[in-house]
């Protein structure tokens, strides 16, 4: 575990927010802009692996192109004393996985709001040629205002290069109608566990449709489970 310190003389790291096989995420303070951020640091044992470093950089470059309220924004990237890092928007809230662990499967209204917001972010990314490729509850952050944000584009690829665009790949499909607030999903089970009242593994791929008829900002219901 990394001790608290400063990256590039600017980002003062504090407690660890999460970890994975490839990186660790820390809460940090940007000394220059005086704001709280999240810093993802590539695992030390991978810093000399060109393949993992390239994947880490690809995430930063991919998400830096995406400015949308339903996508965790990337602010900066760099290298300090051999440590590669990405500076991101800090989301005060919980991931979909944490919500499921704490509350169990969510109800239909919350499911619809989470799905609509997540698909709005995916739609925006897809229109700009970026495919996430790892949508799951742990990569859906819900802040304290009930806003859903897509995180961890670590295995994102440009649409023209992605295997999931090929027939028979099983990657699924998402259709989002921004005017009617309608989302049609056809995806593997783990991609929509967080928006289902059924246990994982029982969701089919028959493209369920969720509809919200409320024109207000979808924050009053979702934030009740954060």
DRENTIVO-164612 format. One record per residue (C-alpha): residue number from 1; residue in three letters; chain; x negated, y negated, z negated. Coordinates in nm, 3 decimals, m for minus. Each point is the difference from the previous one (the first is absolute). Last residue first. Layout:
N
<r><k>NUM</k><r>ALA</r><c>A</c><xx>X</xx><yy>Y</yy><zz>Z</zz></r>
...
//
This chain:
226
<r><k>226</k><r>UNK</r><c>A</c><xx>2.634</xx><yy>m0.614</yy><zz>0.161</zz></r>
<r><k>225</k><r>UNK</r><c>A</c><xx>0.339</xx><yy>0.176</yy><zz>0.018</zz></r>
<r><k>224</k><r>UNK</r><c>A</c><xx>0.219</xx><yy>m0.312</yy><zz>m0.037</zz></r>
<r><k>223</k><r>UNK</r><c>A</c><xx>m0.219</xx><yy>m0.175</yy><zz>0.257</zz></r>
<r><k>222</k><r>UNK</r><c>A</c><xx>0.168</xx><yy>0.198</yy><zz>0.276</zz></r>
<r><k>221</k><r>UNK</r><c>A</c><xx>0.348</xx><yy>m0.135</yy><zz>m0.069</zz></r>
<r><k>220</k><r>UNK</r><c>A</c><xx>m0.032</xx><yy>m0.379</yy><zz>0.004</zz></r>
<r><k>219</k><r>UNK</r><c>A</c><xx>m0.279</xx><yy>m0.016</yy><zz>0.258</zz></r>
<r><k>218</k><r>UNK</r><c>A</c><xx>0.160</xx><yy>0.064</yy><zz>0.338</zz></r>
<r><k>217</k><r>UNK</r><c>A</c><xx>0.033</xx><yy>m0.368</yy><zz>0.102</zz></r>
<r><k>216</k><r>UNK</r><c>A</c><xx>0.371</xx><yy>m0.053</yy><zz>0.061</zz></r>
<r><k>215</k><r>UNK</r><c>A</c><xx>0.175</xx><yy>0.113</yy><zz>0.319</zz></r>
<r><k>214</k><r>UNK</r><c>A</c><xx>0.174</xx><yy>0.297</yy><zz>m0.162</zz></r>
<r><k>213</k><r>UNK</r><c>A</c><xx>0.124</xx><yy>0.256</yy><zz>0.254</zz></r>
<r><k>212</k><r>UNK</r><c>A</c><xx>m0.297</xx><yy>0.232</yy><zz>m0.049</zz></r>
<r><k>211</k><r>UNK</r><c>A</c><xx>m0.015</xx><yy>0.309</yy><zz>0.219</zz></r>
<r><k>210</k><r>UNK</r><c>A</c><xx>m0.196</xx><yy>0.325</yy><zz>m0.025</zz></r>
<r><k>209</k><r>UNK</r><c>A</c><xx>m0.020</xx><yy>0.251</yy><zz>0.284</zz></r>
<r><k>208</k><r>UNK</r><c>A</c><xx>m0.124</xx><yy>0.358</yy><zz>m0.034</zz></r>
<r><k>207</k><r>UNK</r><c>A</c><xx>m0.218</xx><yy>0.121</yy><zz>0.289</zz></r>
<r><k>206</k><r>UNK</r><c>A</c><xx>0.056</xx><yy>0.377</yy><zz>m0.006</zz></r>
<r><k>205</k><r>UNK</r><c>A</c><xx>m0.345</xx><yy>0.067</yy><zz>m0.136</zz></r>
<r><k>204</k><r>UNK</r><c>A</c><xx>0.117</xx><yy>0.186</yy><zz>m0.308</zz></r>
<r><k>203</k><r>UNK</r><c>A</c><xx>m0.056</xx><yy>m0.093</yy><zz>m0.360</zz></r>
<r><k>202</k><r>UNK</r><c>A</c><xx>m0.008</xx><yy>0.293</yy><zz>m0.241</zz></r>
<r><k>201</k><r>UNK</r><c>A</c><xx>m0.376</xx><yy>0.001</yy><zz>m0.059</zz></r>
<r><k>200</k><r>UNK</r><c>A</c><xx>0.000</xx><yy>m0.275</yy><zz>m0.259</zz></r>
<r><k>199</k><r>UNK</r><c>A</c><xx>0.314</xx><yy>m0.004</yy><zz>m0.212</zz></r>
<r><k>198</k><r>UNK</r><c>A</c><xx>0.311</xx><yy>m0.178</yy><zz>0.127</zz></r>
<r><k>197</k><r>UNK</r><c>A</c><xx>0.098</xx><yy>m0.356</yy><zz>m0.096</zz></r>
<r><k>196</k><r>UNK</r><c>A</c><xx>m0.223</xx><yy>m0.126</yy><zz>0.279</zz></r>
<r><k>195</k><r>UNK</r><c>A</c><xx>m0.188</xx><yy>m0.324</yy><zz>0.050</zz></r>
<r><k>194</k><r>UNK</r><c>A</c><xx>m0.327</xx><yy>0.097</yy><zz>m0.166</zz></r>
<r><k>193</k><r>UNK</r><c>A</c><xx>m0.009</xx><yy>0.338</yy><zz>0.167</zz></r>
<r><k>192</k><r>UNK</r><c>A</c><xx>0.001</xx><yy>m0.169</yy><zz>0.341</zz></r>
<r><k>191</k><r>UNK</r><c>A</c><xx>m0.350</xx><yy>0.067</yy><zz>0.133</zz></r>
<r><k>190</k><r>UNK</r><c>A</c><xx>m0.035</xx><yy>0.327</yy><zz>m0.190</zz></r>
<r><k>189</k><r>UNK</r><c>A</c><xx>0.280</xx><yy>0.159</yy><zz>0.199</zz></r>
<r><k>188</k><r>UNK</r><c>A</c><xx>m0.146</xx><yy>m0.055</yy><zz>0.346</zz></r>
<r><k>187</k><r>UNK</r><c>A</c><xx>0.171</xx><yy>m0.274</yy><zz>0.199</zz></r>
<r><k>186</k><r>UNK</r><c>A</c><xx>0.304</xx><yy>m0.095</yy><zz>0.203</zz></r>
<r><k>185</k><r>UNK</r><c>A</c><xx>0.128</xx><yy>m0.322</yy><zz>m0.146</zz></r>
<r><k>184</k><r>UNK</r><c>A</c><xx>0.265</xx><yy>m0.240</yy><zz>0.129</zz></r>
<r><k>183</k><r>UNK</r><c>A</c><xx>0.012</xx><yy>m0.335</yy><zz>m0.177</zz></r>
<r><k>182</k><r>UNK</r><c>A</c><xx>0.284</xx><yy>m0.249</yy><zz>0.036</zz></r>
<r><k>181</k><r>UNK</r><c>A</c><xx>m0.015</xx><yy>m0.359</yy><zz>m0.123</zz></r>
<r><k>180</k><r>UNK</r><c>A</c><xx>0.237</xx><yy>m0.106</yy><zz>0.280</zz></r>
<r><k>179</k><r>UNK</r><c>A</c><xx>m0.235</xx><yy>m0.271</yy><zz>0.124</zz></r>
<r><k>178</k><r>UNK</r><c>A</c><xx>m0.330</xx><yy>0.169</yy><zz>m0.085</zz></r>
<r><k>177</k><r>UNK</r><c>A</c><xx>0.086</xx><yy>0.327</yy><zz>0.172</zz></r>
<r><k>176</k><r>UNK</r><c>A</c><xx>m0.282</xx><yy>0.237</yy><zz>m0.099</zz></r>
<r><k>175</k><r>UNK</r><c>A</c><xx>m0.079</xx><yy>0.330</yy><zz>0.174</zz></r>
<r><k>174</k><r>UNK</r><c>A</c><xx>m0.253</xx><yy>0.233</yy><zz>m0.159</zz></r>
<r><k>173</k><r>UNK</r><c>A</c><xx>m0.140</xx><yy>0.316</yy><zz>0.157</zz></r>
<r><k>172</k><r>UNK</r><c>A</c><xx>m0.168</xx><yy>0.313</yy><zz>m0.124</zz></r>
<r><k>171</k><r>UNK</r><c>A</c><xx>m0.357</xx><yy>0.123</yy><zz>0.002</zz></r>
<r><k>170</k><r>UNK</r><c>A</c><xx>0.089</xx><yy>0.356</yy><zz>0.095</zz></r>
<r><k>169</k><r>UNK</r><c>A</c><xx>m0.263</xx><yy>0.012</yy><zz>0.276</zz></r>
<r><k>168</k><r>UNK</r><c>A</c><xx>0.241</xx><yy>0.150</yy><zz>0.251</zz></r>
<r><k>167</k><r>UNK</r><c>A</c><xx>m0.027</xx><yy>m0.284</yy><zz>0.247</zz></r>
<r><k>166</k><r>UNK</r><c>A</c><xx>m0.292</xx><yy>m0.234</yy><zz>m0.046</zz></r>
<r><k>165</k><r>UNK</r><c>A</c><xx>0.034</xx><yy>m0.327</yy><zz>m0.188</zz></r>
<r><k>164</k><r>UNK</r><c>A</c><xx>m0.114</xx><yy>0.171</yy><zz>m0.318</zz></r>
<r><k>163</k><r>UNK</r><c>A</c><xx>m0.341</xx><yy>0.066</yy><zz>0.154</zz></r>
<r><k>162</k><r>UNK</r><c>A</c><xx>m0.087</xx><yy>m0.367</yy><zz>m0.015</zz></r>
<r><k>161</k><r>UNK</r><c>A</c><xx>m0.224</xx><yy>m0.163</yy><zz>0.259</zz></r>
<r><k>160</k><r>UNK</r><c>A</c><xx>0.249</xx><yy>m0.230</yy><zz>0.175</zz></r>
<r><k>159</k><r>UNK</r><c>A</c><xx>0.165</xx><yy>m0.087</yy><zz>m0.330</zz></r>
<r><k>158</k><r>UNK</r><c>A</c><xx>m0.320</xx><yy>m0.126</yy><zz>m0.160</zz></r>
<r><k>157</k><r>UNK</r><c>A</c><xx>m0.082</xx><yy>0.209</yy><zz>m0.302</zz></r>
<r><k>156</k><r>UNK</r><c>A</c><xx>0.070</xx><yy>m0.019</yy><zz>m0.371</zz></r>
<r><k>155</k><r>UNK</r><c>A</c><xx>m0.182</xx><yy>0.250</yy><zz>m0.223</zz></r>
<r><k>154</k><r>UNK</r><c>A</c><xx>m0.082</xx><yy>m0.239</yy><zz>m0.284</zz></r>
<r><k>153</k><r>UNK</r><c>A</c><xx>0.311</xx><yy>m0.215</yy><zz>0.047</zz></r>
<r><k>152</k><r>UNK</r><c>A</c><xx>0.049</xx><yy>0.011</yy><zz>m0.375</zz></r>
<r><k>151</k><r>UNK</r><c>A</c><xx>0.303</xx><yy>m0.211</yy><zz>m0.096</zz></r>
<r><k>150</k><r>UNK</r><c>A</c><xx>0.349</xx><yy>m0.076</yy><zz>0.127</zz></r>
<r><k>149</k><r>UNK</r><c>A</c><xx>0.183</xx><yy>m0.260</yy><zz>m0.210</zz></r>
<r><k>148</k><r>UNK</r><c>A</c><xx>0.351</xx><yy>0.019</yy><zz>m0.146</zz></r>
<r><k>147</k><r>UNK</r><c>A</c><xx>0.138</xx><yy>m0.317</yy><zz>m0.161</zz></r>
<r><k>146</k><r>UNK</r><c>A</c><xx>0.203</xx><yy>0.066</yy><zz>m0.316</zz></r>
<r><k>145</k><r>UNK</r><c>A</c><xx>m0.104</xx><yy>m0.320</yy><zz>m0.176</zz></r>
<r><k>144</k><r>UNK</r><c>A</c><xx>m0.227</xx><yy>0.196</yy><zz>m0.236</zz></r>
<r><k>143</k><r>UNK</r><c>A</c><xx>m0.191</xx><yy>0.144</yy><zz>0.294</zz></r>
<r><k>142</k><r>UNK</r><c>A</c><xx>0.068</xx><yy>0.329</yy><zz>0.175</zz></r>
<r><k>141</k><r>UNK</r><c>A</c><xx>m0.303</xx><yy>0.167</yy><zz>0.159</zz></r>
<r><k>140</k><r>UNK</r><c>A</c><xx>0.053</xx><yy>0.273</yy><zz>0.260</zz></r>
<r><k>139</k><r>UNK</r><c>A</c><xx>m0.320</xx><yy>0.198</yy><zz>0.053</zz></r>
<r><k>138</k><r>UNK</r><c>A</c><xx>0.062</xx><yy>0.246</yy><zz>m0.284</zz></r>
<r><k>137</k><r>UNK</r><c>A</c><xx>0.350</xx><yy>0.070</yy><zz>0.133</zz></r>
<r><k>136</k><r>UNK</r><c>A</c><xx>m0.135</xx><yy>0.113</yy><zz>0.339</zz></r>
<r><k>135</k><r>UNK</r><c>A</c><xx>m0.087</xx><yy>m0.158</yy><zz>0.335</zz></r>
<r><k>134</k><r>UNK</r><c>A</c><xx>m0.336</xx><yy>0.134</yy><zz>0.117</zz></r>
<r><k>133</k><r>UNK</r><c>A</c><xx>m0.022</xx><yy>m0.053</yy><zz>0.377</zz></r>
<r><k>132</k><r>UNK</r><c>A</c><xx>0.008</xx><yy>m0.385</yy><zz>m0.019</zz></r>
<r><k>131</k><r>UNK</r><c>A</c><xx>0.032</xx><yy>m0.067</yy><zz>0.373</zz></r>
<r><k>130</k><r>UNK</r><c>A</c><xx>m0.139</xx><yy>m0.333</yy><zz>0.126</zz></r>
<r><k>129</k><r>UNK</r><c>A</c><xx>0.078</xx><yy>m0.130</yy><zz>0.350</zz></r>
<r><k>128</k><r>UNK</r><c>A</c><xx>0.138</xx><yy>m0.339</yy><zz>m0.096</zz></r>
<r><k>127</k><r>UNK</r><c>A</c><xx>0.361</xx><yy>0.102</yy><zz>0.050</zz></r>
<r><k>126</k><r>UNK</r><c>A</c><xx>m0.076</xx><yy>0.305</yy><zz>m0.214</zz></r>
<r><k>125</k><r>UNK</r><c>A</c><xx>m0.117</xx><yy>m0.218</yy><zz>m0.289</zz></r>
<r><k>124</k><r>UNK</r><c>A</c><xx>0.316</xx><yy>m0.212</yy><zz>0.003</zz></r>
<r><k>123</k><r>UNK</r><c>A</c><xx>0.222</xx><yy>0.309</yy><zz>0.021</zz></r>
<r><k>122</k><r>UNK</r><c>A</c><xx>m0.191</xx><yy>0.159</yy><zz>m0.286</zz></r>
<r><k>121</k><r>UNK</r><c>A</c><xx>0.054</xx><yy>m0.307</yy><zz>m0.218</zz></r>
<r><k>120</k><r>UNK</r><c>A</c><xx>0.371</xx><yy>m0.013</yy><zz>0.080</zz></r>
<r><k>119</k><r>UNK</r><c>A</c><xx>0.011</xx><yy>0.376</yy><zz>m0.054</zz></r>
<r><k>118</k><r>UNK</r><c>A</c><xx>m0.120</xx><yy>m0.040</yy><zz>m0.357</zz></r>
<r><k>117</k><r>UNK</r><c>A</c><xx>0.256</xx><yy>m0.273</yy><zz>m0.067</zz></r>
<r><k>116</k><r>UNK</r><c>A</c><xx>0.293</xx><yy>0.196</yy><zz>0.141</zz></r>
<r><k>115</k><r>UNK</r><c>A</c><xx>m0.102</xx><yy>0.322</yy><zz>m0.173</zz></r>
<r><k>114</k><r>UNK</r><c>A</c><xx>m0.042</xx><yy>m0.163</yy><zz>m0.340</zz></r>
<r><k>113</k><r>UNK</r><c>A</c><xx>0.340</xx><yy>m0.169</yy><zz>0.032</zz></r>
<r><k>112</k><r>UNK</r><c>A</c><xx>0.172</xx><yy>0.319</yy><zz>0.114</zz></r>
<r><k>111</k><r>UNK</r><c>A</c><xx>m0.152</xx><yy>0.210</yy><zz>m0.279</zz></r>
<r><k>110</k><r>UNK</r><c>A</c><xx>0.101</xx><yy>m0.260</yy><zz>m0.260</zz></r>
<r><k>109</k><r>UNK</r><c>A</c><xx>0.359</xx><yy>0.018</yy><zz>0.122</zz></r>
<r><k>108</k><r>UNK</r><c>A</c><xx>0.000</xx><yy>0.380</yy><zz>0.030</zz></r>
<r><k>107</k><r>UNK</r><c>A</c><xx>m0.134</xx><yy>0.074</yy><zz>m0.350</zz></r>
<r><k>106</k><r>UNK</r><c>A</c><xx>m0.361</xx><yy>0.074</yy><zz>m0.094</zz></r>
<r><k>105</k><r>UNK</r><c>A</c><xx>m0.154</xx><yy>0.342</yy><zz>m0.058</zz></r>
<r><k>104</k><r>UNK</r><c>A</c><xx>m0.178</xx><yy>0.023</yy><zz>m0.337</zz></r>
<r><k>103</k><r>UNK</r><c>A</c><xx>m0.035</xx><yy>m0.306</yy><zz>m0.222</zz></r>
<r><k>102</k><r>UNK</r><c>A</c><xx>m0.362</xx><yy>m0.003</yy><zz>m0.123</zz></r>
<r><k>101</k><r>UNK</r><c>A</c><xx>m0.165</xx><yy>0.245</yy><zz>0.238</zz></r>
<r><k>100</k><r>UNK</r><c>A</c><xx>0.205</xx><yy>m0.124</yy><zz>0.292</zz></r>
<r><k>99</k><r>UNK</r><c>A</c><xx>m0.088</xx><yy>m0.361</yy><zz>m0.082</zz></r>
<r><k>98</k><r>UNK</r><c>A</c><xx>m0.368</xx><yy>0.090</yy><zz>m0.034</zz></r>
<r><k>97</k><r>UNK</r><c>A</c><xx>0.002</xx><yy>0.169</yy><zz>0.341</zz></r>
<r><k>96</k><r>UNK</r><c>A</c><xx>0.174</xx><yy>m0.300</yy><zz>0.155</zz></r>
<r><k>95</k><r>UNK</r><c>A</c><xx>m0.281</xx><yy>m0.218</yy><zz>m0.131</zz></r>
<r><k>94</k><r>UNK</r><c>A</c><xx>0.052</xx><yy>m0.237</yy><zz>m0.288</zz></r>
<r><k>93</k><r>UNK</r><c>A</c><xx>m0.006</xx><yy>m0.375</yy><zz>m0.063</zz></r>
<r><k>92</k><r>UNK</r><c>A</c><xx>m0.237</xx><yy>m0.295</yy><zz>0.020</zz></r>
<r><k>91</k><r>UNK</r><c>A</c><xx>m0.142</xx><yy>0.021</yy><zz>0.351</zz></r>
<r><k>90</k><r>UNK</r><c>A</c><xx>m0.348</xx><yy>m0.150</yy><zz>0.040</zz></r>
<r><k>89</k><r>UNK</r><c>A</c><xx>m0.068</xx><yy>m0.105</yy><zz>0.359</zz></r>
<r><k>88</k><r>UNK</r><c>A</c><xx>m0.315</xx><yy>0.162</yy><zz>0.130</zz></r>
<r><k>87</k><r>UNK</r><c>A</c><xx>m0.377</xx><yy>m0.022</yy><zz>m0.011</zz></r>
<r><k>86</k><r>UNK</r><c>A</c><xx>m0.176</xx><yy>0.288</yy><zz>0.180</zz></r>
<r><k>85</k><r>UNK</r><c>A</c><xx>m0.330</xx><yy>0.142</yy><zz>m0.122</zz></r>
<r><k>84</k><r>UNK</r><c>A</c><xx>m0.321</xx><yy>0.171</yy><zz>0.108</zz></r>
<r><k>83</k><r>UNK</r><c>A</c><xx>m0.251</xx><yy>0.055</yy><zz>m0.280</zz></r>
<r><k>82</k><r>UNK</r><c>A</c><xx>m0.368</xx><yy>0.006</yy><zz>0.101</zz></r>
<r><k>81</k><r>UNK</r><c>A</c><xx>m0.094</xx><yy>m0.289</yy><zz>m0.228</zz></r>
<r><k>80</k><r>UNK</r><c>A</c><xx>0.299</xx><yy>m0.199</yy><zz>0.124</zz></r>
<r><k>79</k><r>UNK</r><c>A</c><xx>0.180</xx><yy>0.060</yy><zz>0.326</zz></r>
<r><k>78</k><r>UNK</r><c>A</c><xx>0.295</xx><yy>m0.191</yy><zz>0.140</zz></r>
<r><k>77</k><r>UNK</r><c>A</c><xx>0.367</xx><yy>m0.031</yy><zz>0.076</zz></r>
<r><k>76</k><r>UNK</r><c>A</c><xx>0.249</xx><yy>m0.283</yy><zz>m0.043</zz></r>
<r><k>75</k><r>UNK</r><c>A</c><xx>0.364</xx><yy>m0.096</yy><zz>m0.038</zz></r>
<r><k>74</k><r>UNK</r><c>A</c><xx>0.196</xx><yy>0.314</yy><zz>0.094</zz></r>
<r><k>73</k><r>UNK</r><c>A</c><xx>0.376</xx><yy>m0.032</yy><zz>m0.044</zz></r>
<r><k>72</k><r>UNK</r><c>A</c><xx>0.218</xx><yy>0.275</yy><zz>m0.145</zz></r>
<r><k>71</k><r>UNK</r><c>A</c><xx>0.275</xx><yy>0.041</yy><zz>0.261</zz></r>
<r><k>70</k><r>UNK</r><c>A</c><xx>0.370</xx><yy>m0.076</yy><zz>m0.053</zz></r>
<r><k>69</k><r>UNK</r><c>A</c><xx>m0.036</xx><yy>m0.381</yy><zz>m0.001</zz></r>
<r><k>68</k><r>UNK</r><c>A</c><xx>m0.188</xx><yy>0.013</yy><zz>0.334</zz></r>
<r><k>67</k><r>UNK</r><c>A</c><xx>m0.343</xx><yy>m0.112</yy><zz>0.120</zz></r>
<r><k>66</k><r>UNK</r><c>A</c><xx>m0.160</xx><yy>0.292</yy><zz>0.186</zz></r>
<r><k>65</k><r>UNK</r><c>A</c><xx>m0.326</xx><yy>m0.054</yy><zz>0.187</zz></r>
<r><k>64</k><r>UNK</r><c>A</c><xx>m0.204</xx><yy>0.035</yy><zz>m0.320</zz></r>
<r><k>63</k><r>UNK</r><c>A</c><xx>0.170</xx><yy>0.339</yy><zz>m0.039</zz></r>
<r><k>62</k><r>UNK</r><c>A</c><xx>m0.183</xx><yy>0.161</yy><zz>0.291</zz></r>
<r><k>61</k><r>UNK</r><c>A</c><xx>m0.340</xx><yy>m0.159</yy><zz>m0.063</zz></r>
<r><k>60</k><r>UNK</r><c>A</c><xx>m0.001</xx><yy>0.097</yy><zz>m0.367</zz></r>
<r><k>59</k><r>UNK</r><c>A</c><xx>0.118</xx><yy>0.355</yy><zz>0.070</zz></r>
<r><k>58</k><r>UNK</r><c>A</c><xx>m0.255</xx><yy>0.041</yy><zz>0.277</zz></r>
<r><k>57</k><r>UNK</r><c>A</c><xx>m0.276</xx><yy>m0.107</yy><zz>m0.238</zz></r>
<r><k>56</k><r>UNK</r><c>A</c><xx>0.084</xx><yy>0.286</yy><zz>m0.235</zz></r>
<r><k>55</k><r>UNK</r><c>A</c><xx>0.017</xx><yy>0.246</yy><zz>0.290</zz></r>
<r><k>54</k><r>UNK</r><c>A</c><xx>m0.340</xx><yy>m0.117</yy><zz>0.123</zz></r>
<r><k>53</k><r>UNK</r><c>A</c><xx>m0.144</xx><yy>0.036</yy><zz>m0.351</zz></r>
<r><k>52</k><r>UNK</r><c>A</c><xx>0.145</xx><yy>0.350</yy><zz>m0.018</zz></r>
<r><k>51</k><r>UNK</r><c>A</c><xx>m0.160</xx><yy>0.108</yy><zz>0.325</zz></r>
<r><k>50</k><r>UNK</r><c>A</c><xx>m0.332</xx><yy>m0.171</yy><zz>m0.074</zz></r>
<r><k>49</k><r>UNK</r><c>A</c><xx>m0.043</xx><yy>0.189</yy><zz>m0.327</zz></r>
<r><k>48</k><r>UNK</r><c>A</c><xx>m0.248</xx><yy>m0.199</yy><zz>m0.208</zz></r>
<r><k>47</k><r>UNK</r><c>A</c><xx>0.269</xx><yy>m0.168</yy><zz>m0.210</zz></r>
<r><k>46</k><r>UNK</r><c>A</c><xx>0.188</xx><yy>0.326</yy><zz>m0.049</zz></r>
<r><k>45</k><r>UNK</r><c>A</c><xx>m0.153</xx><yy>0.100</yy><zz>m0.335</zz></r>
<r><k>44</k><r>UNK</r><c>A</c><xx>0.070</xx><yy>m0.348</yy><zz>m0.133</zz></r>
<r><k>43</k><r>UNK</r><c>A</c><xx>0.373</xx><yy>0.015</yy><zz>0.067</zz></r>
<r><k>42</k><r>UNK</r><c>A</c><xx>0.108</xx><yy>m0.292</yy><zz>0.219</zz></r>
<r><k>41</k><r>UNK</r><c>A</c><xx>0.122</xx><yy>m0.292</yy><zz>m0.207</zz></r>
<r><k>40</k><r>UNK</r><c>A</c><xx>0.357</xx><yy>m0.133</yy><zz>0.029</zz></r>
<r><k>39</k><r>UNK</r><c>A</c><xx>0.037</xx><yy>m0.341</yy><zz>m0.163</zz></r>
<r><k>38</k><r>UNK</r><c>A</c><xx>0.338</xx><yy>m0.130</yy><zz>m0.115</zz></r>
<r><k>37</k><r>UNK</r><c>A</c><xx>0.045</xx><yy>m0.373</yy><zz>m0.041</zz></r>
<r><k>36</k><r>UNK</r><c>A</c><xx>0.080</xx><yy>m0.251</yy><zz>m0.273</zz></r>
<r><k>35</k><r>UNK</r><c>A</c><xx>m0.051</xx><yy>m0.362</yy><zz>0.093</zz></r>
<r><k>34</k><r>UNK</r><c>A</c><xx>m0.253</xx><yy>m0.274</yy><zz>m0.071</zz></r>
<r><k>33</k><r>UNK</r><c>A</c><xx>m0.080</xx><yy>m0.074</yy><zz>0.366</zz></r>
<r><k>32</k><r>UNK</r><c>A</c><xx>m0.377</xx><yy>0.003</yy><zz>m0.061</zz></r>
<r><k>31</k><r>UNK</r><c>A</c><xx>m0.016</xx><yy>0.237</yy><zz>m0.295</zz></r>
<r><k>30</k><r>UNK</r><c>A</c><xx>0.223</xx><yy>0.263</yy><zz>0.162</zz></r>
<r><k>29</k><r>UNK</r><c>A</c><xx>0.104</xx><yy>0.206</yy><zz>m0.300</zz></r>
<r><k>28</k><r>UNK</r><c>A</c><xx>0.020</xx><yy>0.378</yy><zz>0.008</zz></r>
<r><k>27</k><r>UNK</r><c>A</c><xx>0.228</xx><yy>0.300</yy><zz>m0.048</zz></r>
<r><k>26</k><r>UNK</r><c>A</c><xx>m0.182</xx><yy>0.308</yy><zz>0.118</zz></r>
<r><k>25</k><r>UNK</r><c>A</c><xx>0.063</xx><yy>0.264</yy><zz>0.265</zz></r>
<r><k>24</k><r>UNK</r><c>A</c><xx>m0.220</xx><yy>0.308</yy><zz>0.037</zz></r>
<r><k>23</k><r>UNK</r><c>A</c><xx>m0.094</xx><yy>0.167</yy><zz>0.327</zz></r>
<r><k>22</k><r>UNK</r><c>A</c><xx>m0.023</xx><yy>0.317</yy><zz>0.209</zz></r>
<r><k>21</k><r>UNK</r><c>A</c><xx>0.128</xx><yy>0.281</yy><zz>m0.218</zz></r>
<r><k>20</k><r>UNK</r><c>A</c><xx>0.252</xx><yy>m0.228</yy><zz>m0.163</zz></r>
<r><k>19</k><r>UNK</r><c>A</c><xx>0.021</xx><yy>m0.253</yy><zz>m0.280</zz></r>
<r><k>18</k><r>UNK</r><c>A</c><xx>0.239</xx><yy>m0.245</yy><zz>m0.154</zz></r>
<r><k>17</k><r>UNK</r><c>A</c><xx>0.031</xx><yy>m0.330</yy><zz>m0.186</zz></r>
<r><k>16</k><r>UNK</r><c>A</c><xx>m0.344</xx><yy>m0.010</yy><zz>m0.161</zz></r>
<r><k>15</k><r>UNK</r><c>A</c><xx>m0.044</xx><yy>m0.279</yy><zz>m0.253</zz></r>
<r><k>14</k><r>UNK</r><c>A</c><xx>m0.208</xx><yy>m0.311</yy><zz>0.069</zz></r>
<r><k>13</k><r>UNK</r><c>A</c><xx>m0.197</xx><yy>m0.117</yy><zz>0.302</zz></r>
<r><k>12</k><r>UNK</r><c>A</c><xx>m0.134</xx><yy>m0.352</yy><zz>0.045</zz></r>
<r><k>11</k><r>UNK</r><c>A</c><xx>0.005</xx><yy>m0.081</yy><zz>0.371</zz></r>
<r><k>10</k><r>UNK</r><c>A</c><xx>m0.227</xx><yy>m0.288</yy><zz>0.106</zz></r>
<r><k>9</k><r>UNK</r><c>A</c><xx>m0.372</xx><yy>0.058</yy><zz>m0.054</zz></r>
<r><k>8</k><r>UNK</r><c>A</c><xx>0.002</xx><yy>0.259</yy><zz>0.276</zz></r>
<r><k>7</k><r>UNK</r><c>A</c><xx>0.183</xx><yy>0.241</yy><zz>m0.231</zz></r>
<r><k>6</k><r>UNK</r><c>A</c><xx>0.008</xx><yy>m0.076</yy><zz>m0.372</zz></r>
<r><k>5</k><r>UNK</r><c>A</c><xx>0.006</xx><yy>0.247</yy><zz>m0.287</zz></r>
<r><k>4</k><r>UNK</r><c>A</c><xx>0.217</xx><yy>0.232</yy><zz>m0.204</zz></r>
<r><k>3</k><r>UNK</r><c>A</c><xx>m0.150</xx><yy>0.349</yy><zz>m0.009</zz></r>
<r><k>2</k><r>UNK</r><c>A</c><xx>0.070</xx><yy>0.240</yy><zz>0.284</zz></r>
<r><k>1</k><r>UNK</r><c>A</c><xx>0.131</xx><yy>0.344</yy><zz>m0.094</zz></r>
//
